[in-house]
């Protein structure tokens, strides 16, 4: 039952407990208790609303920053990661393999604000060796949902 619940909630966090119970064929009360246990155990860590900010009047600048660090003795990468995730601008942080150690996703009001965050806050943390900033210019798909489909070419072919 757990696997079915998390699989469905990952795709549709707005589904009601009643509908979820009907889909998986379990009693509503049992499903509600299982969801509560999953939340208590931090299997379900939160619920997410995906917003296409390009269709609102609000300007946002999203970026991901690759960060190379020196791991701390005894705690590895965890202490630096915790220091980074404390910033409100940080929306996600991942330990990654490859040339860099962390992928840090941040959101600001402008590209300048993001750049200032990187230069004044992120790059000054003890143990941070280097950063590389990539701005997200357009979002096509996020969390398995197509956000913005490319426009179809409506030109007439001439021969």
Residue frames relative to the residue before (quaternion, step in Angstrom):
aa qw qx qy qz dx dy dz
X 1.0000 0.0000 0.0000 0.0000 0.00 0.00 0.00
X 0.6192 0.5744 -0.3512 0.4041 3.62 0.94 -0.85
X 0.6794 0.5042 -0.2931 0.4454 3.55 0.82 -1.04
X 0.6469 0.5151 -0.3191 0.4631 3.58 0.99 -0.81
X 0.6536 0.5250 -0.3138 0.4457 3.57 0.94 -0.90
X 0.7157 0.4438 -0.2797 0.4611 3.60 0.72 -1.00
X 0.6180 0.5493 -0.3477 0.4421 3.58 1.05 -0.68
X 0.6886 0.4635 -0.2767 0.4843 3.58 0.93 -0.88
X 0.6763 0.4945 -0.3026 0.4544 3.61 0.89 -0.88
X 0.5929 0.5667 -0.3706 0.4358 3.59 1.09 -0.60
X 0.7221 0.4222 -0.2356 0.4947 3.58 1.04 -0.76
X 0.8085 0.0541 0.0040 0.5860 3.59 1.11 -0.66
X 0.1522 -0.8323 0.5302 0.0554 3.57 0.09 1.31
X 0.6533 0.5357 -0.3143 0.4329 3.59 1.22 -0.33
X 0.4313 0.6965 -0.4766 0.3189 3.60 1.23 -0.05
X 0.4402 -0.6925 0.5000 0.2770 3.58 -0.94 0.84
X 0.6239 -0.5288 0.4137 0.3999 3.56 -1.23 0.46
X 0.6193 0.5530 -0.3362 0.4446 3.58 1.02 -0.80
X 0.6975 0.4560 -0.2724 0.4811 3.60 0.85 -0.95
X 0.6263 0.5376 -0.3303 0.4578 3.58 1.03 -0.80
X 0.6471 0.5188 -0.3090 0.4654 3.57 0.96 -0.88
X 0.6518 0.5132 -0.3106 0.4640 3.58 1.00 -0.82
X 0.6534 0.5272 -0.3128 0.4442 3.58 0.97 -0.87
X 0.7776 0.3365 -0.1930 0.4949 3.60 0.85 -0.89
X 0.4638 -0.7292 0.4138 0.2863 3.59 1.27 0.00
X 0.5341 0.5865 -0.4168 0.4438 3.55 1.06 0.80
X 0.6076 -0.5529 0.4071 0.3992 3.63 -1.19 0.44
X 0.6034 -0.6025 0.3986 0.3376 3.55 -1.05 0.85
X 0.6576 0.5182 -0.3127 0.4486 3.60 0.92 -0.88
X 0.6502 0.5117 -0.3153 0.4648 3.60 0.98 -0.82
X 0.6466 0.5111 -0.3152 0.4705 3.59 1.02 -0.81
X 0.6450 0.5184 -0.3206 0.4610 3.60 0.94 -0.85
X 0.6619 0.4945 -0.3060 0.4730 3.61 0.94 -0.82
X 0.6545 0.5093 -0.3167 0.4604 3.58 0.99 -0.81
X 0.6250 0.5193 -0.3368 0.4758 3.61 1.01 -0.75
X 0.6432 0.5173 -0.3220 0.4638 3.59 0.95 -0.83
X 0.6481 0.5026 -0.3154 0.4774 3.61 0.99 -0.81
X 0.6459 0.5215 -0.3180 0.4580 3.58 0.97 -0.86
X 0.6495 0.4962 -0.3120 0.4845 3.59 1.04 -0.73
X 0.6535 0.5172 -0.3117 0.4563 3.61 0.95 -0.88
X 0.7104 0.4446 -0.2430 0.4884 3.58 1.05 -0.81
X 0.4123 -0.7310 0.4386 0.3214 3.58 1.34 -0.03
X 0.3061 0.6879 -0.5702 0.3286 3.57 1.06 0.81
X 0.7038 0.2404 -0.1648 0.6479 3.55 1.07 -0.83
X 0.1668 -0.8391 0.5156 0.0463 3.56 -0.41 1.26
X 0.7802 -0.1759 0.1283 0.5865 3.59 1.22 -0.28
X 0.3816 -0.6848 0.5692 0.2479 3.52 -1.35 0.04
X 0.2323 -0.8229 0.5167 0.0432 3.53 -0.89 0.98
X 0.1628 -0.7400 0.6433 0.1100 3.54 -1.08 0.81
X 0.2463 -0.7741 0.5703 0.1215 3.56 -0.72 1.09
X 0.0670 -0.8130 0.5782 -0.0150 3.58 -0.64 1.17
X 0.2936 -0.7092 0.6131 0.1866 3.55 -1.00 0.86
X 0.2452 -0.8210 0.5014 0.1200 3.58 0.01 1.33
X 0.5613 0.6041 -0.3917 0.4082 3.61 1.17 -0.39
X 0.7052 0.4415 -0.2626 0.4886 3.60 1.17 -0.46
X 0.6122 0.4782 -0.3688 0.5104 3.57 1.27 0.25
X 0.5892 -0.5846 0.4175 0.3699 3.57 -1.23 0.13
X 0.5931 0.6021 -0.3534 0.4012 3.58 1.27 -0.17
X 0.3419 -0.7368 0.5539 0.1825 3.54 -0.90 1.00
X 0.0188 0.7808 -0.6229 0.0440 3.58 -0.93 0.95
X 0.1526 -0.7488 0.6350 0.1128 3.54 -1.22 0.54
X 0.1001 -0.7900 0.6045 0.0204 3.54 -0.66 1.17
X 0.0419 0.7905 -0.6093 0.0462 3.53 -1.09 0.74
X 0.1654 -0.7240 0.6402 0.1966 3.48 -1.30 0.25
X 0.2064 -0.7790 0.5886 0.0644 3.48 -0.99 0.98
X 0.2687 -0.7168 0.6208 0.1690 3.52 -0.89 0.99
X 0.0866 -0.8129 0.5759 -0.0054 3.55 -0.82 1.03
X 0.1678 -0.7556 0.6278 0.0827 3.56 -0.90 1.01
X 0.0286 -0.8207 0.5692 -0.0418 3.56 -0.80 1.06
X 0.4019 -0.6195 0.5946 0.3182 3.50 -1.41 0.06
X 0.3776 -0.7374 0.5025 0.2472 3.62 -0.52 1.10
X 0.4472 -0.6988 0.4983 0.2517 3.57 -1.09 0.75
X 0.5478 -0.6232 0.4500 0.3302 3.58 -0.98 0.85
X 0.8291 0.2317 -0.1890 0.4724 3.56 -0.91 0.98
X 0.7925 0.2371 -0.1382 0.5447 3.61 1.12 -0.51
X 0.3899 -0.7486 0.4656 0.2661 3.58 1.27 -0.04
X 0.8143 -0.2379 0.2116 0.4853 3.53 -0.88 -1.03
X 0.5066 0.7203 -0.3942 0.2627 3.58 1.21 -0.53
X 0.6673 0.5156 -0.3173 0.4339 3.59 0.88 -0.85
X 0.6658 0.4741 -0.3063 0.4880 3.59 0.96 -0.81
X 0.6210 0.5421 -0.3430 0.4503 3.59 0.99 -0.80
X 0.6577 0.5074 -0.3106 0.4621 3.58 0.93 -0.89
X 0.6305 0.5285 -0.3332 0.4605 3.58 0.99 -0.76
X 0.6750 0.4958 -0.2886 0.4640 3.58 0.98 -0.88
X 0.7125 0.4768 -0.2922 0.4237 3.61 0.78 -0.93
X 0.5249 0.6431 -0.4100 0.3778 3.59 1.22 -0.19
X 0.6061 0.5682 -0.3614 0.4233 3.60 1.14 -0.52
X 0.5149 -0.6686 0.4506 0.2911 3.57 -0.93 0.92
X 0.6092 0.5775 -0.3449 0.4201 3.60 1.12 -0.62
X 0.6348 0.5449 -0.3233 0.4422 3.58 1.16 -0.61
X 0.1785 -0.7986 0.5692 0.0802 3.57 -0.70 1.11
X 0.7891 -0.0204 0.0270 0.6134 3.60 1.16 -0.60
X 0.0121 -0.7640 0.6442 0.0346 3.52 -1.26 0.51
X 0.0630 -0.7961 0.6016 -0.0183 3.53 -0.95 0.99
X 0.3520 -0.6509 0.6225 0.2548 3.54 -1.19 0.65
X 0.0562 -0.8308 0.5530 -0.0272 3.58 -0.68 1.10
X 0.4314 -0.6463 0.5475 0.3105 3.53 -1.31 0.22
X 0.5634 0.6055 -0.4402 0.3495 3.56 -1.23 0.34
X 0.8126 -0.2907 0.2097 0.4595 3.54 -1.25 -0.53
X 0.7504 0.2859 -0.1670 0.5721 3.58 1.18 -0.55
X 0.4924 -0.6863 0.4654 0.2644 3.57 -1.26 0.39
X 0.8011 0.1610 -0.0682 0.5725 3.58 1.03 -0.80
X 0.1784 -0.6840 0.6873 0.1672 3.51 -1.36 0.50
X 0.0648 -0.8067 0.5870 -0.0235 3.56 -0.54 1.22
X 0.1612 -0.7787 0.6017 0.0747 3.57 -0.71 1.10
X 0.0022 0.8056 -0.5913 0.0361 3.54 -0.83 1.01
X 0.1920 -0.7548 0.6154 0.1210 3.52 -1.30 0.40
X 0.0024 0.7850 -0.6187 0.0307 3.53 -0.98 0.93
X 0.6377 -0.5295 0.3950 0.3961 3.55 -1.31 0.01
X 0.7962 0.0405 -0.0024 0.6037 3.58 1.21 -0.50
X 0.6509 -0.4934 0.3902 0.4250 3.56 -1.28 0.23
X 0.6183 0.5481 -0.3372 0.4512 3.56 1.05 -0.74
X 0.6493 0.5120 -0.3211 0.4618 3.58 0.92 -0.86
X 0.6402 0.5119 -0.3211 0.4744 3.59 1.00 -0.81
X 0.6600 0.5118 -0.3060 0.4570 3.57 0.90 -0.93
X 0.6527 0.5038 -0.3134 0.4710 3.60 0.98 -0.79
X 0.6070 0.5456 -0.3479 0.4613 3.59 1.05 -0.75
X 0.6744 0.4937 -0.2978 0.4612 3.57 0.86 -0.96
X 0.7382 0.4388 -0.2527 0.4457 3.60 0.77 -0.98
X 0.7639 0.3946 -0.2109 0.4651 3.60 0.96 -0.79
X 0.7852 0.3089 -0.1645 0.5108 3.60 1.03 -0.66
X 0.7527 0.4289 -0.2429 0.4364 3.56 0.56 -1.15
X 0.7365 0.4381 -0.2499 0.4508 3.58 0.73 -1.00
X 0.6560 0.5197 -0.3173 0.4460 3.62 1.20 -0.29
X 0.4664 0.6728 -0.4511 0.3554 3.62 1.25 -0.04
X 0.5213 -0.6285 0.4792 0.3220 3.58 -0.96 0.88
X 0.7687 0.3249 -0.2645 0.4833 3.54 -0.86 1.00
X 0.5897 0.5397 -0.3804 0.4650 3.61 1.23 -0.28
X 0.2318 -0.8052 0.5373 0.0962 3.55 -0.65 1.16
X 0.7919 -0.1391 0.1151 0.5833 3.59 0.99 -0.84
X 0.1729 -0.7586 0.6191 0.1067 3.52 -1.34 0.40
X 0.0810 -0.7528 0.6493 0.0721 3.52 -1.32 0.43
X 0.1846 -0.8268 0.5284 0.0557 3.56 -0.52 1.21
X 0.0690 -0.7585 0.6478 0.0150 3.53 -1.00 0.99
X 0.2531 -0.7586 0.5805 0.1532 3.58 -0.76 1.03
X 0.3578 -0.7039 0.5720 0.2222 3.55 -1.04 0.81
X 0.2280 -0.8213 0.5152 0.0897 3.55 -0.47 1.24
X 0.7909 -0.0459 0.0482 0.6083 3.58 1.05 -0.70
X 0.2517 -0.7647 0.5807 0.1210 3.54 -1.01 0.88
X 0.1784 -0.8069 0.5578 0.0778 3.57 -0.60 1.14
X 0.7970 -0.0098 0.0576 0.6011 3.58 0.98 -0.88
X 0.0349 0.7945 -0.6022 0.0704 3.56 -0.93 0.95
X 0.8385 0.0161 -0.0568 0.5417 3.58 -0.87 0.97
X 0.7123 -0.4732 0.2487 0.4548 3.58 1.02 0.83
X 0.6413 0.5082 -0.3163 0.4801 3.59 1.29 0.04
X 0.3903 -0.6943 0.5520 0.2468 3.56 -0.89 0.96
X 0.2451 -0.7992 0.5405 0.0952 3.54 -0.57 1.24
X 0.8023 -0.0138 0.0703 0.5926 3.55 0.86 -0.96
X 0.2146 -0.7792 0.5786 0.1095 3.54 -0.52 1.19
X 0.5373 -0.6097 0.4596 0.3581 3.58 -1.05 0.69
X 0.5197 -0.6321 0.4749 0.3237 3.54 -1.11 0.74
X 0.4636 -0.6717 0.5086 0.2742 3.52 -1.06 0.82
X 0.4543 -0.6553 0.5335 0.2819 3.54 -1.10 0.77
X 0.1090 -0.8354 0.5385 0.0159 3.56 -0.39 1.25
X 0.3957 0.7144 -0.4893 0.3060 3.56 1.22 0.32
X 0.4256 -0.6778 0.5404 0.2595 3.53 -1.16 0.63
X 0.4065 -0.7168 0.5125 0.2417 3.52 -0.86 0.99
X 0.1841 -0.7720 0.6022 0.0867 3.54 -0.91 1.00
X 0.0684 -0.8051 0.5871 0.0498 3.53 -1.00 0.73
